[in-house]
Amino acid sequence: MPIHSRLRPEEKQGEILREYLNIVRSFRQYLDKRGLNQRSKDEDPERRLKEFHSSILTCRGCSLYRTRTHLVFGRGNSGAKIMLVGEAPGREEDLEGRPFVGAAGKLLAQELARAGLRNEDIYIANVLKCRPPGNRDPLPEEIEACLPYLKRQIGILHPRIICSLGKFATQVLLSTQQGITSLRGKPQLYEEDIIIIPTLHPAACIYNPSWGNLLLRDLELVKRKLSG
Ligand code: SF4
């Protein structure tokens, strides 16, 4: 009996996704061996990220440029296989010019370490590069203006896994209106061979401490998928 027919629907979906990714990976290895993979040839993500960062430093693509202190581009290892994506910079991130340096960032660092993930395993950025005043929700026109920057970062980094932090980043990346509690912990295909694993935003876990375990569980899943 084929293995798929003995699985529950969600297991079946996971199995099909795994098989699909294995095929894409094998095909990519085949192209690499023959020097036909254009993406591998172009790889110098560090330089490309730096150049891209410089090119948008003075961006005035939406009204948030008026109130920002710094444009918060991203941080981490440009060769990382895991990319974490949050919503937008907060007050401390805006002041420092680096994402996830405030209380939510500290909680995230703690849970990443508990899940066995190291700083060099990740790159982290937000959907919006400038802070919405008072940490209000991003507006549709701000997302429309800024999302191409995140997509470009993803294109340069080409991570194996994107872990979207919270409802906002998850809905934007998956183009869905579904809530984060039903999406979290369920891997989905983002494009070609990149999977998204949605999880809770660490800031939400500060206000709901019982959610901390769910965040940890999802990060452990990310770690397993990376090794799998
Ligand atoms: S939020 Fe994005 S689009 Fe708006 S000014 Fe900042 S970098 Fe430009």
Boltz pocket constraint, residues with backbone or C-beta under 6 A from the ligand:
constraints:
  - pocket:
      binder: B
      contacts: [[A, 56], [A, 59], [A, 60], [A, 61], [A, 62], [A, 63], [A, 64], [A, 65], [A, 71], [A, 127], [A, 128], [A, 129], [A, 130], [A, 142], [A, 145], [A, 146]]
      max_distance: 6.0
